[in-house]
Amino acid sequence: MLQVIRKDDESVENLIRRFNKKVIQSGVLTTARQKKYFVKPISKTEAREVAIRKRARKEQKMRELMGNR
């Protein structure tokens, strides 16, 4: 459970802003949106493989950029 404690002389807008930031950083909304609809297990493994390939390409691109400097 996320919890935000109000600081002295803090406005409600700032409190809500800090709470929203914590919610986004924790990833609660993204997991809730992902679980909104059923996804077949095969689709999950395919998505993982795509993410692994994408991460590998990104790392390769970064290595190339760092090597050229």
Secondary structure, 3 states (H helix, E strand, C coil): CCCCCCCCCCCHHHHHHHHHHHHHHHCHHHHHHHCCCCCCHHHHHHHHHHHHHHHHHHHHHHHHHHHHC
